Amino acid sequence: MFGGEVALRAGGRFRVRAEHVERAADVVEGQVTIGPQDVSVFGTEQLIVFAPGAEVVIEAAGGRTFFLCTTIR
């Protein structure tokens, strides 16, 4: 299991590796978009669970955004 807090400025990106089977992100402050397929916007206090094997790129939608990214092998 791996957990970490990630801080992104507006437009900053973070790639969540597909090799981990169970992955999730919890938006703590601000908004993030998830892509590259079917881009969606998520806000504060939303838990996002990613499909196994999917490529995931998280981008800060505005301001300075903080979120917690957790992956479990």
Secondary structure, DSSP 4 states (H G I P E B T S, - for coil): -EEEEEEE-TT-EEEEPTTSSEEEEEEEES-EEEESSS-EEE-TT-EEEEPTT--EEEEE-SSSEEEEEEEE-
